[in-house]
């Protein structure tokens, strides 16, 4: 059953009317086919109008939509012969980060991503996509393995941030994130990072220091969540919408600032309305990016990757 956001209420009302018409057994002179077509067209126009002028806070809500495709969905759609790999070989396995080996359009690749889960049971299993140190150390292990076997790396990012619990701090959360970023920079193979939903804080950057950083049209990427930012700056989490404006966290803002490389268009109404189309759009962009990066030598890849991120800092100082 489709879940609607608050600002989608006009569309929800129209689509509910369409459902009611389709269930009518005695239409009493109403041409159901014509009426549903008329209402469907009206709903489509409303949806286009709404999504053409989303505010940053509304984009936050879309990025977090429970029915958006998650990392496991992308793996299922884009990767064949996938073999999951578990554990960091130091402490244990963290299911907030999933990864393994598979084939993307026939090409062997290593895939790593944060997984939120799709219902209460799987969200608890994956800790809502918030990884502990062993998750980032698993990612490091898979990236090093990719380098050893000369396999391109695809990362999918969808997390509110790293797990902030005491247990994570005790096991070296900050060190694990920092070393994961360093491992990204040192990878001798192409690394493409895609923000498919919410890219929150260091927990996202740990998988995001790639040769190319992509974002879906309604994804977000920021150093802190709007709610946490509002709590710190205004002592009021209800100011989250204001914080979202200030953080410049939308794909459009980040592309304008030169912090990401490309925005991948989503179906009208967001990826949650047509997950297959959204994932196929990602497939097309990933294929084109890999084609550009694969001919580059390992040292050239690392040089360009480091220069790309150093340039962001230099630009910020001007």
Secondary structure, DSSP 8 states (H G I E B T S, - for coil): -----GGGHHHHHHHHHHHHHHT-S--TT--HHHHHHHHHHHHHHHHHHHHHT--HHHHHHHHT-TTS--HHHHHHHHEEEEEE----SSS---TTEEEEEEEETTEEEEEEEE---SSHHHHHHTGGG---HHHHHHHHHHHHHHHHTT-EEEEEEEES-S--SHHHHHTTHHHHHHHHHHHHHH-SS-EEEEEEEEEEHHHHHTTT--SEEEEETT-EEESS-HHHHHHHHSS-GGGHHHHHHHHT-BHHHHHHTTS-SEEE---TT-TTT-HHHHHHHHHHHHHHHHHHHTTS-HHHHHHHHHHHHHHHHHHHH-
